[in-house]
Amino acid sequence: MNTLIICKMKKINFQAWKLLFDSDKEIHEKMMKNTMIGMVDDYTGIIVTEVTNHIMLSQFMNSDDFKDMEKTFGITHEIYRLNDLILTSKGFS
């Protein structure tokens, strides 16, 4: 399922957050694919990805280590499912 995750940071900037994200690459590959990362501003990043293992992702994001990381760096995550968009000659529908 296509997913949008908005990451808001208070104690680190986007570049530092991106390093943290990249350090978990092997884990991410087990639960997500076709992942794109974007910088909104210095303290907000977005992840657009196709989640392939929802159970593993939920366990990962609810783990004590992940929660400690969020608290330490002042990071929050907003998660949204993306419905398929159909492009027509009149635009998106």
N, C-alpha and C positions, 0 to 999 in steps of 0.2 A: 504494500500500500504506500502511495506517495505521501510524504509527511513533510511539514514545514516546522522547524524548531527555531524559535526566536530566543537568543541567549543575551541576557542583559547582565552587565558586569559593573560592580561598584568599586572593587579594590584592585583590579588589573585592567589593562586595556586590551583591545582586540588582538594585537600582535602577540601578547603574552598568552591570551586565551587560546589562540590558534596553535601555539606550541603545545599547550596542554592537550588540545583536541588531537593533534597529530601524534602525540605520544601513545595514544590508545588505538592506533591504526589497525593493529592485528585483531583487536577485540571488535572494532567497528565492522571489519570485513566479515565477521561471523554473523552479523545481524542486520547489516545495511549494504546497499549497493547503489551505484550511480549517484554518489554523494557529491553535492556542490556546496561550497562555503562562500558566503558573501559578507562583506563589511558594510554595515549601515552607517555607523559612525565609530568614534574611538571606543565606545563602551557598549556597542550593540553589534552582534553578528547573527547571521541566519544560516541555517542548514536546511537544504532541500535534499531529501533522500528517499529511496525506496526501502522501506523496512521489510526485511525478509524473515526475521525471527522476532515476533512481537514479545514473546515470553522472555527471551533472553534480554531484549532491550529494557523491558520493565524491571527485570531483576537487576540489571546493571545500574539503571537510574535510581533504583530504590535501595541500593547497597549502602552500607555504612561509609565505605570509602568515598563513594560519589557524593553522598550528603555532606561529608566532612569537607570535601573539595569545594562544594557549593558555598558552604559557610565560610571557609577560610578565605576564598577569593571574592565573596559577595556576588555569586552568580545565581541567576534565576533562569528557568527554562519554561517557555510557553510552547506547547505542542499542539499542532493542528493537523488534521487529516486533509489532504487535498483531493477533491473530487476531480475526476477526469474532465478536462475542458475540451469542448468540441469547437474547432475553428471552422466557421462557415464563411461564405463570401461576404456576409454582413458583419463579421467579427465573431467574438466569442459568444457562445450561448450556454 
